[in-house]
Amino acid sequence: MLSDYTFLRKEYPRTWRVWYRMCKRCKLPQHGYADVAVYEDWDYFTIGSAGFINFIDDMGPMEDMEYEIIRDDAFGDYAPGNCKWRKTEKRMIGCRWHKTHSAEILKRARANGINRHTLYGRLERGWNETDACTLPPSHTKYKSRLL
């Protein structure tokens, strides 16, 4: 006979991964969530596998593979009143810019003496396309620049 935890983990493996990663990233400082905590009844490191059962009771399972857990208050903790499932938006953060844009922008940048690495770096940091293609790169070292 399977325990409740084992049954739920096998029934909802993606929900389990979301729950476990949430607990892990809030506990380990290298993940950058040092100021965010997980609700005590959900926390794997506090109460163990019972946390997943409580998480399923409060949040319900993830409806589809395209959902993610978000916090309504970005500065709040992972807790029942602050979390919900939301359909994942297509985000460009972490994506390579050149896979999603045309080669025309790269041609404009090369014509202005800007190499592709500089262009991609600018666009990934949020520059608009016109400035990224036309503003000449600075040859002054970053630490020597005056603001």
C-alpha positions in Angstrom: 0.0 0.0 0.0 1.4 3.4 -1.0 1.6 6.3 1.5 -0.3 9.4 0.6 2.9 11.2 -0.2 4.1 8.5 -2.6 0.7 8.3 -4.3 0.5 12.1 -4.8 4.1 12.3 -5.9 3.5 9.6 -8.6 0.2 11.1 -9.6 1.4 14.7 -9.9 5.2 14.6 -10.7 5.4 18.1 -12.2 3.6 19.6 -9.2 6.0 17.8 -7.0 9.0 19.2 -8.9 7.6 22.8 -8.6 7.1 22.3 -4.9 10.5 20.8 -4.3 12.3 23.4 -6.3 10.4 26.2 -4.5 11.5 24.8 -1.1 15.1 24.3 -2.3 15.6 27.7 -3.9 14.3 29.4 -0.8 16.5 27.4 1.5 19.8 27.6 -0.3 21.4 31.0 -0.4 23.1 30.6 -3.8 19.7 30.7 -5.5 19.1 34.4 -4.6 15.8 33.8 -2.6 17.4 34.6 0.8 14.6 37.0 1.8 11.8 34.7 0.7 10.5 31.9 2.9 8.1 29.0 2.3 5.0 28.6 4.4 5.9 26.4 7.4 3.2 23.8 6.5 4.6 23.4 3.0 8.4 23.5 3.7 10.2 20.3 2.9 13.1 21.1 5.1 10.8 21.8 8.1 8.2 19.0 8.0 9.5 16.8 5.2 7.1 15.0 2.8 4.0 16.1 4.7 4.7 19.5 3.2 3.8 18.3 -0.3 0.5 16.9 1.0 -0.3 20.2 2.6 0.8 22.0 -0.6 -1.6 19.9 -2.7 -4.4 20.5 -0.2 -3.9 24.3 -0.3 -2.9 24.9 -4.0 -4.3 21.9 -5.8 -2.3 20.1 -8.5 -0.9 22.0 -11.5 -3.6 21.9 -14.2 -1.4 21.7 -17.2 2.3 21.6 -18.1 2.1 25.3 -19.2 1.4 26.5 -15.6 3.8 27.9 -13.1 3.5 29.1 -9.5 3.7 32.8 -8.9 3.4 35.1 -5.9 0.9 37.9 -6.0 3.2 40.0 -3.8 6.7 39.6 -5.2 8.2 40.6 -1.9 6.0 38.2 0.1 6.7 34.6 1.0 5.4 31.4 -0.7 2.2 31.0 1.3 -1.5 30.0 0.6 -2.8 33.5 0.3 0.1 34.8 -1.8 0.5 32.0 -4.4 -1.5 30.9 -7.4 -1.0 28.9 -10.6 -0.7 31.0 -13.7 -0.3 30.0 -17.3 3.4 30.5 -18.3 4.1 33.5 -20.5 6.6 33.2 -23.2 9.5 35.2 -21.8 12.6 36.4 -23.6 14.8 36.4 -20.4 17.6 33.9 -20.8 16.9 33.3 -24.5 19.5 34.0 -27.1 18.4 37.1 -29.0 19.7 36.1 -32.4 17.3 33.1 -32.5 14.2 35.4 -32.4 15.1 38.5 -34.4 15.9 39.2 -38.1 19.3 39.4 -39.7 18.5 42.9 -40.9 19.3 44.4 -37.5 22.7 42.5 -37.5 23.4 44.0 -40.9 22.7 47.5 -39.7 24.9 47.0 -36.7 27.8 45.7 -38.8 27.5 48.7 -41.1 27.9 50.9 -38.1 31.0 49.0 -36.9 29.3 47.1 -34.1 30.1 43.4 -33.9 27.4 40.8 -33.2 28.5 40.0 -29.6 28.2 43.7 -28.7 24.8 43.9 -30.4 23.4 40.7 -28.7 24.7 41.9 -25.3 23.0 45.2 -25.7 19.7 43.7 -26.7 19.7 41.2 -23.9 20.3 44.0 -21.4 17.2 45.8 -22.7 18.5 48.3 -25.2 16.1 49.3 -28.0 17.1 48.1 -31.5 17.9 51.5 -32.9 20.3 52.4 -30.2 21.9 49.0 -30.1 22.6 49.2 -33.9 23.7 52.8 -34.1 25.5 53.9 -31.0 29.2 53.3 -31.3 30.9 51.1 -28.7 33.0 52.9 -26.1 36.7 52.0 -26.3 37.2 53.4 -22.7 37.5 50.8 -20.0 34.4 50.5 -17.9 36.1 51.4 -14.7 37.6 54.5 -16.2 34.3 56.0 -17.5 32.8 59.1 -16.0 29.1 59.1 -15.3 
